[in-house]
């Protein structure tokens, strides 16, 4: 079983590099045209995929977004300022409604107390 591991890893690396190369937009491919990279990946089994991964594609820094604008990227709800603002607005509306209810209940209680005092 362990004798097969290097071949399986080599096959997985080659498949990953091949699919990554095919899915990479032409403007992000460095040094050579995409077709040449595909041939290199498939012909040179170990070197081709490794060279593609390190030198064939423009890589962005972690969190760099790959050249996309921040507005087009998905943002987690707890990091999304619009979502957080909507939560604050909802909470303020609920608080305001509760205050109105408490004020209304207090006024109604006072009216009932006054009615009892009259009797």
WOURZI-V172619 format. One record per residue. OMEGA is omega in degrees with one decimal (999 if undefined). Layout:
omega->OMEGA
omega->OMEGA
//
This chain:
omega->179.8
omega->178.2
omega->-179.8
omega->-175.2
omega->179.3
omega->179.8
omega->178.5
omega->178.1
omega->178.3
omega->178.8
omega->179.0
omega->178.5
omega->179.9
omega->179.0
omega->179.5
omega->-178.9
omega->179.9
omega->-179.9
omega->177.9
omega->178.9
omega->-179.7
omega->-177.8
omega->-179.2
omega->176.5
omega->-176.5
omega->-177.5
omega->178.3
omega->179.9
omega->-178.4
omega->169.9
omega->-175.8
omega->174.5
omega->-176.0
omega->179.9
omega->178.3
omega->177.6
omega->178.7
omega->179.3
omega->179.1
omega->-179.4
omega->-176.5
omega->-177.2
omega->-176.8
omega->-165.7
omega->-178.0
omega->-174.1
omega->-176.4
omega->179.6
omega->-179.2
omega->179.3
omega->177.7
omega->-176.1
omega->-177.1
omega->-172.8
omega->-171.7
omega->-173.0
omega->174.2
omega->179.6
omega->177.4
omega->175.9
omega->179.3
omega->-178.6
omega->-178.7
omega->175.7
omega->175.8
omega->177.4
omega->178.0
omega->177.2
omega->-177.4
omega->-177.2
omega->-177.5
omega->-179.2
omega->175.7
omega->-179.9
omega->178.2
omega->-176.5
omega->-178.2
omega->175.1
omega->-175.8
omega->-176.1
omega->178.8
omega->178.8
omega->179.5
omega->177.7
omega->179.0
omega->176.7
omega->178.5
omega->179.6
omega->178.4
omega->-179.2
omega->178.2
omega->177.7
omega->178.7
omega->179.4
omega->179.7
omega->178.9
omega->178.3
omega->178.5
omega->178.6
omega->178.6
omega->179.3
omega->178.4
omega->179.3
omega->179.4
omega->179.3
omega->178.3
omega->179.1
omega->178.4
omega->179.3
omega->178.9
omega->179.5
omega->179.2
omega->179.0
omega->178.7
omega->179.5
omega->179.9
omega->-179.9
omega->-178.1
omega->999
//
